[in-house]
Amino acid sequence: QVQVVESGGGLVQAGGSLRLSCTASGLTLGDYTMGWFRQAPGKEREGVSCISWSDRATDYADSVKGRFTISRDRAKNMLYLQMDSLKPEDTAMYYCAAEGDPKYYNSNNCAKATSFGYWGQGTQVTVSS
């Protein structure tokens, strides 16, 4: 049984930083294109960033480019999202997700939640002004 778990959320002031972490049991994250999504109250879930299964490609939403960095530690089976220069509009529940199929990457799918088959429960990020 696959279980994806995020951690690292919290309350931070605008301009601050947080690092989100994601791990999984029953799934080797290194075999999958991985993504971070977020959902604010009353809004649709949106893709924040993704990294191809080979680590050769990364993609970011325009709203976070230059501020967020996605990375992976294969040895630890971990995925990270470093978030710097946080803004109040970054406040949301953040989700880690694995592509539905192993060793598959399509940049057009990075922002599509329906392309991701394994999800965590989310970690809350709140940025105060």
C-alpha positions in Angstrom: 0.0 0.0 0.0 1.4 3.4 -1.0 1.5 6.2 1.5 2.7 9.7 0.7 3.5 12.0 3.6 4.3 15.7 3.5 5.8 17.7 6.3 7.4 21.1 7.0 4.4 23.4 6.7 3.7 26.1 9.3 3.2 29.8 10.0 5.7 32.2 8.6 5.9 36.0 8.1 6.0 37.4 4.6 9.5 37.4 3.2 10.4 34.3 5.2 11.2 30.7 4.1 10.0 27.2 4.6 11.1 23.8 3.3 8.5 21.2 2.6 9.4 17.6 2.6 7.7 14.6 1.2 8.4 10.9 1.5 6.6 7.7 0.6 6.3 4.1 1.7 5.5 1.5 -0.9 6.8 3.8 -3.6 10.3 4.7 -4.8 10.0 8.4 -5.5 13.1 8.3 -7.7 11.1 6.3 -10.3 8.4 8.9 -10.6 7.9 12.4 -11.9 6.9 14.2 -8.7 4.9 17.4 -8.2 3.9 19.9 -5.6 0.4 21.3 -5.7 -1.5 23.7 -3.5 -5.0 24.6 -2.8 -6.3 27.7 -1.0 -9.8 27.9 0.5 -12.3 28.5 -2.2 -9.8 28.0 -5.0 -9.0 25.1 -7.3 -5.9 23.0 -6.7 -3.0 24.4 -8.8 0.3 22.9 -9.8 3.3 24.6 -8.1 6.3 22.7 -9.4 7.3 19.3 -10.7 10.5 17.4 -11.4 10.9 14.7 -14.0 11.7 11.2 -12.9 15.2 11.6 -14.3 15.7 14.9 -12.5 16.6 16.4 -15.9 13.7 18.7 -16.0 11.9 21.0 -13.5 8.9 23.2 -14.0 7.4 26.0 -11.9 4.2 28.0 -11.9 4.8 31.6 -13.0 3.7 32.8 -9.5 6.6 31.0 -7.8 9.4 31.1 -10.3 12.6 32.5 -8.8 11.3 31.9 -5.2 10.6 28.1 -5.0 13.0 25.3 -5.7 12.1 21.6 -6.1 14.6 18.9 -5.4 14.9 15.2 -4.7 17.2 13.1 -2.6 17.1 9.6 -4.1 19.1 8.0 -1.3 16.6 9.2 1.3 13.5 8.7 -0.9 12.6 12.3 -0.3 11.2 15.2 -2.3 11.6 18.8 -1.2 10.2 22.2 -2.0 12.3 25.1 -0.8 10.1 28.2 -0.5 11.8 31.6 -0.2 10.5 35.1 -0.2 7.1 33.9 0.8 4.0 36.0 0.2 0.6 36.0 1.9 -0.9 34.7 -1.4 1.3 31.6 -1.0 -1.0 30.6 1.9 -2.5 27.2 1.0 -2.5 23.5 1.8 0.4 22.0 -0.1 0.3 18.5 -1.5 3.0 16.2 -2.8 2.1 13.9 -5.6 3.6 11.2 -7.8 2.9 10.7 -11.5 0.5 7.9 -12.2 3.1 5.9 -14.2 6.8 5.3 -13.4 9.5 6.7 -15.5 7.2 8.9 -17.5 7.4 12.7 -17.9 5.4 15.1 -20.0 5.9 18.7 -19.3 2.3 19.4 -20.3 1.1 17.2 -17.4 3.0 19.1 -14.6 0.1 21.3 -13.7 -2.5 18.7 -14.2 -3.6 17.1 -11.0 -5.4 14.3 -12.9 -2.0 13.1 -14.2 -0.8 12.3 -10.7 -1.9 9.0 -9.1 -0.5 9.1 -5.6 -1.2 11.9 -3.2 -0.3 12.9 0.4 -2.7 14.4 2.9 -1.2 17.9 2.6 0.7 20.3 4.9 -0.6 23.7 5.7 1.4 26.8 4.8 0.3 30.1 6.2 2.1 33.3 5.4 1.2 36.4 7.5 1.5 39.9 6.2 
